[in-house]
Amino acid sequence: MPELPEVETVASHLREHLIGRTVVGLVRSQKNLRQKWLNSWKPKILGRRVVAIDRRGKWLLVELDDAGHLMVHLGMSGQLAVKDPSDQVDQHTHLVVHLDDQHELRFRDPRRFGSVSYFSDRAECDRYLAVRLGPEPWNVVLSTFQAALNGTRRSIKAVLLDQTLIAGVGNIYADEASFAARVDPKRAGNSLRPNEARRLLSSIRRVLDQAIRNGGTTFDGVYSGGRNQHKLKAYGRTGEPCPRCGTAIECVRLAGRSTHYCPHCQR
């Protein structure tokens, strides 16, 4: 699944190509995504100009000139790209937005776990996301983070994947942050000492900053163009030597996800 750095990279790309453009047409497939598309949305979008593109966690927010917003979640396999009309329309393309510069914004999602929805204004978006997302990683208060850890026996991996605690962290960067912090992802949240919690939060921010600078992590043919896959220390490296100590990286199942860690460095 594209995580915060990949979604931020997509947002940066879209800002270059969409801001100032007007929607002149919209075509969607008959297949529903995770959230059903309402026919009443189309007339609200046609003729509107894109004025801003924001990101909240793993969600993209496309602001229109009447304050309306398109909210996009890429799900497991979603791809959002600006294309020339002459480019072949790939299978599993569920939405095509025609722009006034003769380009098209296309949403492709083979697994259909993503979504595209319309909201009348940013306040409506924020209300929708408020019950689903915690703060951005850079806005997390250390004392709140420590309290959340102290209050749970869930594994560190499960805690980091909890979007209501920290928005945007997924499988890749949970593994990378745990490795950077030298914390075993199997440990219970309430087993971390204050200095370990502080180190973990700092590591989350650091690995996300690095991934954003590198354009995200290319993986599984879903997200391409990133360079961060060359910087990964633990994720996807089962059996390879730990870059710190040489011990083979191990993989276990935690919170329903494959979890990569060094059994020697991460205690």
Buried (B, 14 or more C-beta within 10 A) or exposed (E): BBBBBBBBBBBEBBBEBBBEBBBEEBBBBEEEBBEEBEEEBBEBBBEBBBBBBBBBBBBBBBBBEEBBBBBBBBBBBBBBBBBEEEEEEEEBBBBBBBBEEEBBBBBBBBBBBBBBBBBEEBEBBBEBBEEEBBBBBEEBEEEEBBEBBEEBEBBBBBBBBBBEBBBBBBBBBBBBBBBBBBBBBBBBBEBBEEEBBBBBBBBBBBBBEBBBEBBBBBBEEBBEEBEBBEBBBBBBBEEEEBBEEEEEBBBBEBBEBEBBBBBEBBE
